[in-house]
Amino acid sequence: MTWTILVLVLAIALYLFGGMLIGDNAKKPTTGSILIKKSIKVCSILLIAGCVCRLYTPIYLVNTNPMILQDMANNMQAKQAEEKNKAVRAFVRTNAAEMMADAPILGNVDAEKTIFVWTDFSCPYCRRVHGELERVLKNRNDVRVVIKNFSIHGDLSDAPARAVIAAKMQDNAKAAELVSKLMTNEYFTQDDMKDQSKLAGKIKASVMKFAKQAGLDTTKLAEDMESEVVARELANVRDLAQQFEINGTPFLIIGEQAFPGAIPYSQIINALN
């Protein structure tokens, strides 16, 4: 702003007194001096106009018509979303099988349409979108939901994420049942949070209780939770999250479109269609 004002002052001075710089003392000015003086006038006018526009534009955008800024922000977000969708589309088309290999799958495992969801069992928004996804699966048999367990909340996330991945090593249907139980029941309390040194143990015990209810072999499950398969899937989830710029949960990829946040049932259906 300071430099703009300084240039404006200099441009005005050039407009008013620029002709004196030529030093033409003849009674009849030459053609060359006339052209130079006119050029100085034109340049100074252009500078003045540019400076005035530069000074007035922020005032216009902020005070007179701020909605333009909102429209610009919306357009920029839409452009960024489209670019992200292009990246997602290109990757999913060639790597879907790898993305599903070790992940629990809800619904019809052979379905034509696929939803990938980055989720965390301790996230209330993830629980909300899980309910919407279950509604989709209840009404449609042509959809499957691939659970990508994004373990981002430490002890609150780690054991549940490992357990459902390990559960798939035994039986995908039982893994899906465990996902449902963890998403629809509380597996830790506020009292558990008071002693952080015991939190991980309490959560793991709670997860094992739900795993037993789902018909899983909990002894084998505990072993598999530390397996290379589980470590590989968790690494895959993190790597894809970084590639797709996923900073939180839930995050859905429906077909070839990306949707951050807990989107409603109607939006999921529209994307599937």
N, C-alpha and C positions, 0 to 999 in steps of 0.2 A: 504493500500500500504506500509506504514512504517513497519508494523509488518511482511509483506511478505518478505521485503528486509532483516530485522533482522534475520528471520528464515533461509533465503538463506545463509547469512554469517555464521551462526552457523552450518548449514549443511555442507558447504564447509570445515569449520574448523574441523568438526567431521570426514569428509572423509579423510582429510590430517593427522590429529593427533589423531584420535580416538583410534588407536592401542596402543598408549602410556598409555592410561588409564588402560590397563589391568595389567601392571606392571609385566610381565613375564620375569624374569631375567635368566631363565634356558637356557643352550646352545641349548637344543632341546625343542621347545615349545610343550606344551601338546595339545592333541586333543581338549580339552575344550576351551583352549585359542584361538586356531585357529578358532573354530566355532564362538566364541564371536566376534573376529575381523572381520570375514566375515559378521556376522550379522550387525555389526556397519556400514560396508561399504554399505551393501544393504539398510539399513535404511537411511543413508545419501544420497545415490543416489536417492532414492524415494522422499526424502524431496527436493532435488535440482530440480528434474524433476517437482514436483508439484509447486514449487515456480516460476520456469521459465514459466510454462504454465499459472499460475495465472497472472504473470506480462505481458506476451505477448498477452494474449487473448483480453484485452481491446484495445491494439494497433491494433491488427488484425481487430477487429470489427469496430473500428472508422476510421482507416486510410486505411487499405488494402481492406476490403470487407464490407463496411457499409450497403450494400443491405440486408445482413443477418439480421440486426436489424429491417429493414423495414418488412422483411418477418416474423420475430418473432412477431412484433406488429400487423401485419395483421392477423396472425394465432390466436393471443390472442383475438383480437376483434371478429373474427369469432366464436371462442369458447364461448366468453361471449354472443354473439348474439344468439347462439344456446341454451345456458342455459336459456336466457331470453325467447326465443320462447317456450321452454319446460314449463316454469312457466305460460306463457300466455295461452298456449294450455290447460293445466290442469284446469286453472281457467275458461276460456271462455266456455269450454264444459259443465260445471255444473252451471254457473252463468249468461249465456247470457240473459235470460229472465229478471233478476233483473237489468242488465246493460242497458236494453232497456226500462224498465217500464216507466220512467218519462222523457226520452230523446226524442227530436224531431227526426223523421225519414224521410229521403229523399228517393224518389223512391217508389218502390213497397214494402209496409209494410209487405207483406207476402212472400217476395222473399226467395229463398233457400240460397243465398250467402249474407253474412253480412260484411260490413266494419264499424268498429268503428273508429272515428277520434276525437282526442283531439285537439281542435281548439280554437282560440281567434279571434274575429272579428276585432281587431285592429292590427293583425299581418299580414304583407304583404305576408309572405310565406304561411300563412293559406289561404289567398285569392287566391294565385296561385294554391294551391292544390285543393281548392274548384272548380276552373274552370276545373281541370282535372277530378274531381269526377263527376261534372255535365255532362261532355262529356261521361263518363262511363255510367251514368244513361240514357242518351239520346240514347245510342246504345244498351243497354241491359236491359231487363225487369226482369232478374233473380237476381238483385242486389239491396240491400238497404243500405243506409248510415245512421248510428246512430251518431248523433251529441252530443259529450261530451264537453260541454262548460267549458273550463279551464280558469276561470277568474283570470288572473295573472297580469294584468296591471292596477289595481285599477279602477278609474272612467272610464277609456277607455274601460274596459272589463265588469264591473259589470252590468250596466243596460241592454246592449244587451244580455248578458248571461241569466239574470233573465227573460227578456222579451220572449225569444224564448222557454224557459222551460214553462213559464206561458201560452204561446200561445198554447202549446200542450194540456193544460187542456181544452181549448175551442174546438180546431180542429187541428188535426195533419197536414192536408193539408195546412191550413192557417199558421201554425207554419213553415212549410217547405218554404212557400212563403216569410215569414218574414226573414228566414235565408238567402234566395237568395238575398233579397233586401239589407240586411245589409252587405252581402259579396261583392256585386257588386256596391254599392253606398257609398259615403263618408258621415258618420254621425257626423263628427266633422271637424273643420278647424283649421289651425294653429293659427288663431286669437282667437279661443275658448281656446287654450292652454295658452294664456297670463294671464288669470285670473283664477287660479286654484280653487278659492272659488266658482265660478259659473260654472265650467266645468261639474260637475255631472248633474246639472239641465239642461244645454244646450243639453247634450248627451241624457238624458231621453226624452226631448221634441222631439228631432230628431228621436229617436227610436219609439216614439208614432206616429209620422207622418207616418213612414213606416208601422207601425202596422195597422193604419187606412186604408192605401192603400191596405193592404193584407186582408181587410175585417174583422178585429178583433174588438171586443168590448173593446175599450181602457180603459173605466172606470173599467170594470171587470179585464182587464189585469193589471192595476196598483195595484189593490187589490191582485191579485194572485201572483204578483211579490214578495210579502212579505209573501207568504204562506209557510206552512210546507213542501208542496210538492217540491217547488223550493229549499228550504234550504236542503232538503234530497238529491235531485239530485246533487246540488253543492258539498255537502259533499261526495257523492258517487264518483264524478269525482276526487276530491282531494285524497280520500283514494286509489282509483285505480291507480292514478298517482304515489303515493308513493309506492304502491306495485309493480308496473311495472317499477319503477325508471324512470318515465317520468319527465324530467327537463325542457322541453320547448315544443313549438308548431311549426308546426303540428306534430302529432304522430299518426300513423295509425296501426290498427290491422286488417289485411285482412285474413279472414278465421281464421287461427291459427298462423299467422306470424306477427311479430312486425316490423314496418318500421318508424324510426325516420326521420323527415325532409320532405320537399316538393318533394316527388317522382313523376316522370312523368307518364303520361297515360299508356305508354307501360309497365312499371313496375307494375302498378296496375293490368292491364289485365293479365300479366304473373302470378301474385300471385293468382288472381281469378281462373285461369285455372289450 
